[in-house]
Amino acid sequence: MAKTRIRPSRAAVAITAAALAAAGSLALTAADPAAPAAVAGGDPDCGITSMTLSPDLNSDGRGELLTVDAIGDMVIWRFNKGNTLGAPRTLETGVFEDIYGPGDWDGDGRGDVLSISFGGGLRLRSGDGWGWLDTARNIGHGWMAFRMIPAGDLTQDGAGDLLAIDTQGRLWLYSGNGWGGFKTEVKQVGQGWKGLDLYAAGDLNKDGTNDILAVLPDGTLWAYNGRGNGTFSTPKQVGRGWGQFELVAGADLNGDGRADIVGRNNQTGELYYYQGNGGGSFQAAKLIGTGFQASSSCYSASPAAVYPNITDTTALCQWISSPENSVLDSNDWAAFRRLIEGMAPVAPADLQDDITVYLDYLDALDAWQTVGVTTDRLDAAFAGADQALSTIIEAVWQCHL
């Protein structure tokens, strides 16, 4: 049976070489993966589905690593003096979302966490300053069509901002209002970014403005320095050897005032720390963890045992086994919708309601974007869409147990 691949949007993917062709070949600075002694950690049985750095959730002046594993546990890893990872602590269970560490998003002086749900909801978990998070609340709709980069304060107004790439490759600046929402104006700050992803990086060169990083398919690492108005300077190469690595950035992990980065070797699950020097360069890699492999299935029970409300998935699983139906890709929402619609005739009866709820939400979202329906209708449709889509995806997963 063909395996259905579920690929939510990620904040850490490669950027294509075409976008940087005009930059030429620039001087290399040290940020090359190395292999020191092994360190324990991670969850090799379940694997990591999402990973980010938070600038500071527990008010100790150092950033943290946040991970979500395949069974939905969101875990915080403190960064200790001596540049080592502390013991993991579970912040929340049942999290099947991509997470992001924007710093203080709601203006209370404490670090927060943002996420995008399968249903396209932008969700905020406010931090309490002690390393714990409040219950998630929705602060936006329709983010399934965007790739999001919480890049910090890009406009020097004291509030965090978001960058987003739409399906046409346009780069948009969503300026935060400083108390958990957005300013009215959305500004286009670039184009030609289709198929590209960026990394939040913090202030790499200590010039008071936030920057972003990118990795090319050839494994070279590039820095874009912020100009303070939501745009960026010509990129500069700052590393190499990142072809098999996933990068997370955007935090000062050791409290020295310089942004650092963490890289995961996707083949081995090893986690490396790269201390920032300022100016966009980094010190040699230090191994800080093992067992951080990308996600693999953790489920061993039967579908009926795990999801008792989903009774008969035989026809659905046969339909999914067809090659043209084997990719459930949330980066292509038109194809994603067609796939959900195609499931309806073959889905078990107790899954039909969830499919209807989710398709109703997509209809409301289309109407909101095209003819401006009331937000009350959109909110009502959205209320059950996240859970409905989670149930649909859970049913698909069961076909591969």
C-alpha positions as CSV (number, residue, x, y, z in Angstrom):
1,M,0.0,0.0,0.0
2,A,1.3,3.4,-0.9
3,K,2.1,5.5,2.2
4,T,0.2,8.8,2.5
5,R,2.7,11.5,3.5
6,I,1.3,14.3,5.7
7,R,3.5,17.3,5.3
8,P,2.4,20.4,7.3
9,S,4.2,23.7,6.5
10,R,7.5,24.0,8.1
11,A,9.6,27.0,9.2
12,A,12.8,25.2,8.4
13,V,13.2,24.0,4.8
14,A,15.7,24.7,2.0
15,I,15.7,27.8,-0.2
16,T,16.4,27.5,-3.9
17,A,19.7,28.7,-5.5
18,A,17.9,30.9,-8.1
19,A,16.9,33.5,-5.5
20,L,20.5,34.0,-4.6
21,A,22.2,33.8,-8.0
22,A,22.9,37.5,-8.1
23,A,24.7,37.5,-4.8
24,G,27.8,35.8,-6.3
25,S,30.3,33.7,-4.3
26,L,31.1,35.4,-1.0
27,A,33.6,34.6,1.8
28,L,32.8,31.6,3.9
29,T,32.6,31.9,7.7
30,A,32.6,29.0,10.1
31,A,29.3,27.2,10.6
32,D,30.2,23.7,9.4
33,P,28.8,20.6,11.1
34,A,31.3,18.6,13.2
35,A,31.0,15.5,15.4
36,P,32.0,15.8,19.1
37,A,31.1,13.3,21.8
38,A,27.6,12.0,22.0
39,V,25.0,13.4,24.4
40,A,21.7,11.7,25.4
41,G,18.3,13.1,24.7
42,G,15.4,13.2,22.3
43,D,12.7,10.6,21.6
44,P,14.0,8.1,19.0
45,D,10.9,5.9,19.2
46,C,8.4,8.5,18.1
47,G,10.5,11.2,16.4
48,I,10.1,15.0,16.2
49,T,7.4,16.5,14.0
50,S,8.1,20.2,14.8
51,M,11.1,22.0,16.3
52,T,11.7,25.7,17.1
53,L,13.8,28.0,19.3
54,S,12.1,30.3,21.8
55,P,13.9,33.6,22.7
56,D,13.1,33.1,26.5
57,L,10.1,31.4,28.0
58,N,11.3,31.2,31.6
59,S,12.9,34.6,32.1
60,D,16.4,33.3,32.7
61,G,18.0,35.4,29.9
62,R,18.6,32.4,27.6
63,G,16.5,30.9,24.8
64,E,15.1,27.3,24.8
65,L,14.5,24.5,22.4
66,L,10.8,23.5,21.9
67,T,9.9,20.2,20.2
68,V,6.7,18.4,19.3
69,D,6.9,14.6,18.8
70,A,4.7,12.2,16.8
71,I,2.4,11.5,19.7
72,G,1.7,15.2,20.2
73,D,3.8,16.0,23.3
74,M,5.2,19.6,23.2
75,V,8.5,19.6,25.2
76,I,10.7,22.4,26.4
77,W,14.5,21.9,26.7
78,R,16.3,24.5,28.7
79,F,19.7,25.7,27.6
80,N,22.2,25.5,30.5
81,K,25.4,27.3,31.3
82,G,28.1,25.5,29.5
83,N,26.0,25.3,26.4
84,T,24.2,22.0,27.1
85,L,20.6,21.0,27.0
86,G,18.8,20.6,30.3
87,A,16.3,17.9,31.1
88,P,13.1,17.9,29.0
89,R,9.8,18.9,30.5
90,T,6.4,18.4,28.8
91,L,4.4,21.6,28.3
92,E,1.3,20.2,26.6
93,T,0.0,17.0,25.1
94,G,-2.2,16.5,22.1
95,V,-0.4,19.1,20.0
96,F,-0.4,18.1,16.3
97,E,0.7,21.5,14.9
98,D,3.8,23.3,13.7
99,I,5.1,25.5,16.5
100,Y,7.0,28.8,16.4
101,G,8.8,30.9,19.0
102,P,8.1,34.6,18.3
103,G,9.2,35.9,21.7
104,D,6.8,38.2,23.4
105,W,3.8,38.4,21.0
106,D,1.1,39.7,23.3
107,G,3.1,42.6,24.8
108,D,3.2,41.4,28.5
109,G,7.0,41.0,28.5
110,R,6.9,37.2,28.5
111,G,7.8,34.8,25.8
112,D,4.9,33.1,23.9
113,V,4.4,30.4,21.3
114,L,2.5,30.5,18.0
115,S,1.3,27.6,15.9
116,I,-0.6,26.8,12.7
117,S,-3.2,24.1,13.0
118,F,-4.1,21.7,10.2
119,G,-7.2,23.7,9.7
120,G,-5.2,26.9,9.0
121,G,-5.9,28.6,12.3
122,L,-3.2,30.8,13.8
123,R,-3.0,30.0,17.5
124,L,-1.4,31.8,20.4
125,R,-0.2,30.3,23.6
126,S,0.8,33.1,26.0
127,G,3.7,32.4,28.3
128,D,3.6,33.1,32.1
129,G,7.3,34.0,32.3
130,W,8.1,30.8,34.3
131,G,8.3,28.4,31.4
132,W,4.6,27.4,31.2
133,L,2.0,28.3,28.6
134,D,-1.7,29.3,28.7
135,T,-4.3,27.4,26.7
136,A,-4.1,28.0,23.0
137,R,-6.5,30.6,21.5
138,N,-7.2,31.4,17.9
139,I,-5.9,34.8,16.6
140,G,-6.3,34.3,12.9
141,H,-7.9,32.3,10.1
142,G,-6.8,31.0,6.6
143,W,-3.1,30.5,7.3
144,M,-3.1,27.2,5.4
145,A,-2.3,29.1,2.3
146,F,0.9,30.8,3.8
147,R,4.3,29.7,5.0
148,M,4.9,31.8,8.1
149,I,8.2,33.1,9.6
150,P,7.9,34.9,13.0
151,A,10.9,37.0,12.5
152,G,10.7,39.3,15.6
153,D,10.5,43.1,15.4
154,L,11.3,43.9,11.8
155,T,10.0,47.5,11.8
156,Q,11.7,48.8,15.0
157,D,8.3,49.7,16.6
158,G,8.8,47.5,19.6
159,A,6.3,44.8,18.5
160,G,6.9,41.4,16.9
161,D,6.1,40.9,13.2
162,L,5.4,37.9,10.9
163,L,6.6,37.3,7.4
164,A,4.4,35.1,5.2
165,I,4.9,33.7,1.7
166,D,1.6,33.1,-0.3
167,T,0.9,30.6,-3.0
168,Q,2.0,33.1,-5.7
169,G,5.4,33.6,-4.1
170,R,4.8,37.0,-2.7
171,L,6.4,37.9,0.6
172,W,4.1,39.8,3.0
173,L,4.8,41.6,6.2
174,Y,2.2,41.3,8.9
175,S,3.1,43.9,11.5
176,G,2.2,43.0,15.1
177,N,0.2,45.5,17.2
178,G,2.1,44.6,20.4
179,W,-0.8,43.0,22.2
180,G,-1.4,39.8,20.4
181,G,-2.9,40.9,17.1
182,F,-1.9,42.7,13.9
183,K,-2.0,46.2,12.6
184,T,-4.6,46.8,9.9
185,E,-2.1,47.3,7.0
186,V,-0.5,44.2,5.4
187,K,2.5,45.2,3.3
188,Q,4.1,43.3,0.4
189,V,7.8,43.3,0.9
190,G,8.9,41.0,-1.9
191,Q,8.0,38.7,-4.7
192,G,9.4,35.6,-6.5
193,W,9.5,33.6,-3.4
194,K,7.3,30.7,-4.6
195,G,8.7,27.4,-3.3
196,L,11.1,29.1,-0.9
197,D,11.2,29.0,2.9
198,L,13.1,31.2,5.3
199,Y,14.3,30.9,8.9
200,A,13.9,33.5,11.7
201,A,17.4,34.3,13.0
202,G,17.2,37.1,15.6
203,D,19.8,39.9,15.4
204,L,22.7,38.1,13.8
205,N,25.0,41.1,13.4
206,K,24.0,43.1,16.5
207,D,22.9,46.2,14.5
208,G,19.6,46.4,16.3
209,T,17.5,44.9,13.5
210,N,16.3,41.3,13.1
211,D,17.7,39.1,10.3
212,I,16.7,35.9,8.5
213,L,18.7,32.8,7.3
214,A,18.3,30.5,4.3
215,V,19.9,27.2,3.2
216,L,20.4,26.4,-0.5
217,P,20.0,22.9,-2.0
218,D,23.8,22.7,-2.2
219,G,24.0,23.0,1.6
220,T,25.3,26.6,1.8
221,L,24.0,28.8,4.6
222,W,23.0,32.4,3.8
223,A,22.1,35.4,6.0
224,Y,19.8,38.3,5.1
225,N,20.3,41.3,7.3
226,G,17.2,43.3,8.2
227,R,17.0,47.0,7.2
228,G,14.5,47.9,9.9
229,N,11.5,48.4,7.6
230,G,10.6,44.7,6.9
231,T,12.9,44.3,3.9
232,F,16.4,42.8,3.8
233,S,19.8,43.4,2.4
234,T,21.7,41.4,-0.3
235,P,22.3,37.9,1.2
236,K,25.8,36.8,2.4
237,Q,27.0,33.3,2.6
238,V,27.9,32.4,6.3
239,G,28.3,28.6,6.2
240,R,28.2,25.3,4.3
241,G,27.5,21.6,4.8
242,W,23.9,22.0,5.7
243,G,22.4,19.8,3.0
244,Q,21.3,17.0,5.4
245,F,20.5,19.4,8.3
246,E,17.3,21.1,9.5
247,L,18.0,24.5,11.0
248,V,16.2,26.3,13.8
249,A,17.2,29.8,14.8
250,G,16.0,33.1,16.3
251,A,17.2,32.9,19.9
252,D,20.2,33.8,22.0
253,L,20.8,30.5,23.8
254,N,23.7,31.4,26.0
255,G,22.8,34.9,27.0
256,D,25.7,36.7,25.4
257,G,23.5,39.0,23.3
258,R,24.2,37.2,20.0
259,A,21.8,35.0,18.1
260,D,22.7,31.3,17.9
261,I,21.4,28.5,15.8
262,V,20.8,24.8,16.3
263,G,20.9,22.2,13.5
264,R,19.6,18.6,13.4
265,N,21.3,16.0,11.2
266,N,18.2,14.5,9.6
267,Q,20.1,11.2,8.9
268,T,21.3,10.5,12.4
269,G,19.0,12.6,14.7
270,E,22.0,14.4,16.2
271,L,21.5,17.9,17.4
272,Y,24.2,20.5,17.1
273,Y,24.7,24.0,18.7
274,Y,26.4,26.8,16.8
275,Q,27.3,29.8,19.0
276,G,26.9,33.1,17.3
277,N,29.9,35.4,17.0
278,G,28.0,38.5,15.8
279,G,28.2,39.7,12.3
280,G,26.4,36.7,11.0
281,S,29.2,34.1,11.7
282,F,29.2,31.1,14.0
283,Q,31.6,29.0,16.0
284,A,32.3,25.4,15.3
285,A,29.5,22.9,15.9
286,K,29.0,21.3,19.4
287,L,26.9,18.2,19.7
288,I,24.2,18.7,22.3
289,G,21.8,15.9,21.8
290,T,21.0,12.6,20.1
291,G,17.7,10.9,19.3
292,F,16.1,13.8,17.6
293,Q,15.1,11.9,14.5
294,A,12.3,13.1,12.3
295,S,8.9,11.7,13.0
296,S,8.0,8.0,12.6
297,S,4.8,6.2,13.6
298,C,4.4,5.5,17.3
299,Y,1.1,3.7,17.0
300,S,0.9,-0.1,17.5
301,A,-2.7,-0.5,18.5
302,S,-5.5,-1.3,16.0
303,P,-7.5,1.6,14.5
304,A,-10.5,0.7,16.5
305,A,-8.5,0.8,19.7
306,V,-6.9,4.2,19.0
307,Y,-9.9,5.8,17.4
308,P,-13.0,3.9,18.6
309,N,-15.3,6.3,16.7
310,I,-13.8,5.4,13.3
311,T,-15.2,1.9,12.6
312,D,-14.5,0.7,9.1
313,T,-11.7,2.3,7.0
314,T,-11.4,-0.6,4.5
315,A,-12.7,1.3,1.5
316,L,-10.9,4.5,2.5
317,C,-7.6,2.7,2.8
318,Q,-8.1,1.0,-0.6
319,W,-8.8,4.4,-2.1
320,I,-5.7,6.0,-0.5
321,S,-3.5,3.1,-1.8
322,S,-4.0,4.5,-5.3
323,P,-0.8,6.5,-6.3
324,E,-2.7,9.6,-7.3
325,N,-4.2,9.7,-3.8
326,S,-1.0,9.0,-1.9
327,V,0.1,12.5,-0.9
328,L,-1.8,14.6,1.6
329,D,0.2,17.8,1.2
330,S,-1.0,20.9,3.1
331,N,1.4,23.1,1.2
332,D,-1.0,22.8,-1.8
333,W,-4.4,23.6,-0.5
334,A,-6.3,23.3,-3.8
335,A,-5.0,19.7,-4.2
336,F,-5.5,19.1,-0.5
337,R,-9.2,20.1,-0.8
338,R,-9.7,17.8,-3.8
339,L,-8.3,15.0,-1.8
340,I,-10.6,15.6,1.1
341,E,-13.6,15.8,-1.3
342,G,-12.5,12.5,-2.9
343,M,-12.5,10.8,0.4
344,A,-16.2,11.5,1.1
345,P,-17.7,8.7,-1.0
346,V,-15.4,6.0,0.4
347,A,-15.1,7.2,4.0
348,P,-16.9,5.4,6.9
349,A,-20.2,6.9,7.9
350,D,-18.8,8.2,11.2
351,L,-16.2,10.2,9.3
352,Q,-18.7,11.8,6.9
353,D,-19.7,14.5,9.4
354,D,-16.1,15.6,9.9
355,I,-15.5,15.8,6.1
356,T,-18.7,18.0,5.8
357,V,-17.7,20.3,8.6
358,Y,-14.2,20.8,7.2
359,L,-15.5,21.4,3.6
360,D,-18.1,23.9,5.0
361,Y,-15.2,25.8,6.6
362,L,-13.3,25.9,3.3
363,D,-16.4,27.2,1.6
364,A,-16.8,30.0,4.2
365,L,-13.1,30.9,3.9
366,D,-13.4,31.2,0.1
367,A,-16.5,33.4,0.5
368,W,-14.7,35.5,3.1
369,Q,-11.7,36.1,0.8
370,T,-13.7,36.8,-2.3
371,V,-17.0,38.5,-1.4
372,G,-16.4,39.5,2.2
373,V,-18.9,37.4,4.2
374,T,-19.4,38.2,7.8
375,T,-16.7,37.0,10.2
376,D,-19.5,35.5,12.3
377,R,-20.1,32.9,9.6
378,L,-16.4,32.2,9.3
379,D,-16.0,31.9,13.1
380,A,-18.9,29.5,13.3
381,A,-17.5,27.4,10.5
382,F,-14.0,27.4,12.0
383,A,-15.2,26.3,15.4
384,G,-15.2,22.7,14.5
385,A,-12.9,22.6,11.5
386,D,-9.6,22.0,13.4
387,Q,-10.9,19.0,15.2
388,A,-12.7,17.7,12.1
389,L,-9.5,17.8,10.0
390,S,-7.5,16.2,12.8
391,T,-10.0,13.3,12.8
392,I,-9.7,13.0,9.1
393,I,-5.9,12.8,9.2
394,E,-6.0,10.4,12.1
395,A,-8.2,8.1,10.0
396,V,-5.7,8.3,7.1
397,W,-2.9,7.4,9.5
398,Q,-4.7,4.3,10.5
399,C,-4.4,2.9,7.0
400,H,-0.7,2.4,7.6
401,L,-0.7,0.8,11.0
